[in-house]
Amino acid sequence: MIIPDEIYQFEDSRFRALIQPNAQLKRLATGFEWTEGPVWFAAHQLLLFSDIPSERIMRLTSDGQLSVFRCASDFTNGNTSDRIGRLLSCQHGTRSVTRTEPDGSRTVIADQFQGKRLNSPNDVVVQSNGAIWFTDPTYGILSDYEGYQADPEQETHNVFRVDPDTGNLEAMISDFVQPNGLAFSPDERILYVAESGSSHDPDVPSIIRAFNLDDGGRIAGDRVFATIDCGLPDGMRVDFQGNLWSSAADGIHCFHPDGTRLGKILVPEVVANLCFGGPKGNRLYITATTSLYSIAVSTKSAI
């Protein structure tokens, strides 16, 4: 289904070079409960995405065929691919980050910190050196809708890093109300993290923070990078030019690396996440509440 209404909101002339003015926003599939975690696998020309409350990971091939990739997904939320093409997933049900091996088995990457269970890992990214970073808010344990209701064991809601050599887990950032989506700049010197605490507390600002990383990959200061003016930031991606594309209640907000909002792609459902993909890598796949959408753009992923 093609969405025919006006879909672009221009706020800076630089936005025109990033979009295809004649491209249509297409609804590829609908009827889900809460879509999340899209990830494109170029080697297989397919997209995976989560339907969290239904405990499914869905598969969409490049020819438009939709099927179930995994049932009983343990309320999987965010997904990504590691540097050799394996699926990494944040599972609310098991409160863990897992890796799917070539034989289909799952390896637990992290499920506890300092002897206590994680809250509910939400979103995950992988650095070029193999380090795995993920956010750990409490959404998956607030109720039985996206996981299993439970009291948190962690005192803070952290952004974690898994060391690529030792597998050790370290809390890198601990001052978020609810850390959510995260993404690296193309040179990996900046880590962007979404603050989505306004979902349950209107006094929490709906912001994206930018953390500078030093030569050793350690946090070396941060700043507010951008504010979302409609809803809150959730999942996000960075293109190869360094522009950040963030989810929001009214669609996707695109920010220049200097923090200027260039424009919006308006979507008729609340957007949870997005990723670049497609045969040429120049298509945005958008998970938005009950549906999966796509639109062609004039840029590609940073990775």
Secondary structure, 3 states (H helix, E strand, C coil): CEECCCCEEECCHHHHHCECCCCCEEEEEECCCCEEEEEEECCCCEEEEEECCCCEEEEEECCCCEEEEEECCCCEEEEEECCCCCEEEEECCCCEEEEECCCCCEEEEECEECCEECCCCCCEEECCCCCEEEECCCHHHCCCCCCCCCCCCCCCEEEEEECCCCCCEEEEEEEECCEEEEEECCCCCEEEEEECHHHCCCCCCCEEEEEEECCCCCEEEEEEEEECCCCCCCCEEEECCCCEEEEECCEEEEECCCCCEEEEEECCCCEEEEEEECCCCCEEEEEECCEEEEEEECCCECC
